[in-house]
Amino acid sequence: MTGFNTRAIHAGQDPTPATGDVVVPLHLATTFKQDGVGGLRGGYEYARSANPTRTALQEALAALEQGRTALAFASGLAAEDTLLRAVCEPGSHVVLGGDAYGGTFRLISRVAARWGVEHTPADLNDVDALRAAIRPSTRVVWCETPTNPLLNVADIALTASVAHEAGALLVVDNTFASPYLQQPLTLGADVVVHSTTKYLGGHSDVVGGALVVDDDELAERLAYHQNAMGAVSGPLSDWLVLRGLKTLGVRMDRHQANAARVAEYLLGHPAVASVRYPGLPDHPGHEIAAKQMSGFGGMLSFRLAAGEDAALRVCERARLFTLAESLGGVESLIEHPARMTHASAAGSPLEVPGDLVRLSVGIEDAEDLILDLDQALT
Ligand SMILES: *Cc1c(COP(=O)(O)O)cnc(C)c1O
């Protein structure tokens, strides 16, 4: 197999034989001419079922995650919804790890619950708690690592073995790490989930999602639901994510170099009570992260010694760090999880502290980012 960056640029993206396009064309056609009834030229029939731009993206994503099949969706949550419908039925149970993404928690606890799927939150860093949460009806153990927004780290190989003992699938949301830093299927996960909206797209200009699997039977089941439910990504989105993938490696290198500098700066600031970044040696998940990731990523969060008002003030005073939800784009973002991205987890076991600020560290010059935080914290 070729290296990661080579795959990001070439997998699924061979120039088209007829024209030699070096970049995968944006195919907008919704339907494809048949040579006689059922005589499909390239296997394409109707664009919900398959579209050549989406096929290219799916092949590239599968190659990057080292899975056999990837499927692209209209958003990360559309991918998650399709997955839950494909593998659960009324009475099925999901174990949901720690501080999962607020939207994932809402989907499982409020939407899937209405069609009979039950769930139990569990701390995936505590194997006994995980085992205790698992029931005979558990179909899925849902793991995010590192988590959003607390940057907790779960041991993927260990979680996979516990899930598999119980006959459940291990789903890993790999949005924060991206396949450049972590490839969960190689560690025993059954399904990788992505919000391609984040690092894979990388430029804050496309919403998309993906599922990646290695098992052919599971792939077939998911592909059936992708088509039957219809939450597919559009061709322009696919094209933008494909373009983003090509620079994923160089972007992640800079994201994490900048994040490490910012983490170090915050650690030394008197207004900061604590910094959550898996690259810091005293982070509780540091050793596991060092074992299963090739780098520590571009996301971090920190708590303000003076509490929630101070956290809100920093978010509002930052200028280069744009106050906005989402993450993973080239520009740095700052947000207040308790009131913004994770507001839907308020009052639940997944509630996040009010004095917490989350940063998506972009690829600007680190000196400028630190100067901005310095003025915001003063
Ligand atoms: C954003 C996000 C999602 C949801 O993806 P959308 O593309 O917004 O639907 C899921 N998981 C994580 C970790 C995310 O950051």
Ligand as a Chemical Component Dictionary entry (heavy atoms), coordinates in Angstrom:
data_LIG
# 
_chem_comp.id                   LIG 
_chem_comp.type                 NON-POLYMER 
_chem_comp.pdbx_formal_charge   0 
_chem_comp.three_letter_code    LIG 
# 
loop_
_chem_comp_atom.comp_id 
_chem_comp_atom.atom_id 
_chem_comp_atom.alt_atom_id 
_chem_comp_atom.type_symbol 
_chem_comp_atom.charge 
_chem_comp_atom.model_Cartn_x 
_chem_comp_atom.model_Cartn_y 
_chem_comp_atom.model_Cartn_z 
_chem_comp_atom.pdbx_ordinal 
LIG C1 C1 C 0 -19.747 17.830 13.886 1  
LIG C2 C2 C 0 -19.654 16.487 14.481 2  
LIG C3 C3 C 0 -20.613 15.505 14.201 3  
LIG C4 C4 C 0 -21.849 15.764 13.371 4  
LIG O1 O1 O 0 -21.540 16.028 12.048 5  
LIG P1 P1 P 0 -22.414 17.013 11.111 6  
LIG O2 O2 O 0 -21.648 17.004 9.837  7  
LIG O3 O3 O 0 -22.457 18.345 11.781 8  
LIG O4 O4 O 0 -23.771 16.404 10.987 9  
LIG C5 C5 C 0 -20.414 14.244 14.753 10 
LIG N1 N1 N 0 -19.350 13.976 15.541 11 
LIG C6 C6 C 0 -18.428 14.915 15.840 12 
LIG C7 C7 C 0 -17.277 14.552 16.715 13 
LIG C8 C8 C 0 -18.540 16.198 15.328 14 
LIG O5 O5 O 0 -17.624 17.114 15.637 15 
# 
loop_
_chem_comp_bond.comp_id 
_chem_comp_bond.atom_id_1 
_chem_comp_bond.atom_id_2 
_chem_comp_bond.value_order 
_chem_comp_bond.pdbx_ordinal 
LIG C1 C2 SING 1  
LIG C2 C3 SING 2  
LIG C2 C8 DOUB 3  
LIG C3 C4 SING 4  
LIG C3 C5 DOUB 5  
LIG C4 O1 SING 6  
LIG O1 P1 SING 7  
LIG P1 O2 DOUB 8  
LIG P1 O3 SING 9  
LIG P1 O4 SING 10 
LIG C5 N1 SING 11 
LIG N1 C6 DOUB 12 
LIG C6 C7 SING 13 
LIG C6 C8 SING 14 
LIG C8 O5 SING 15 
# 
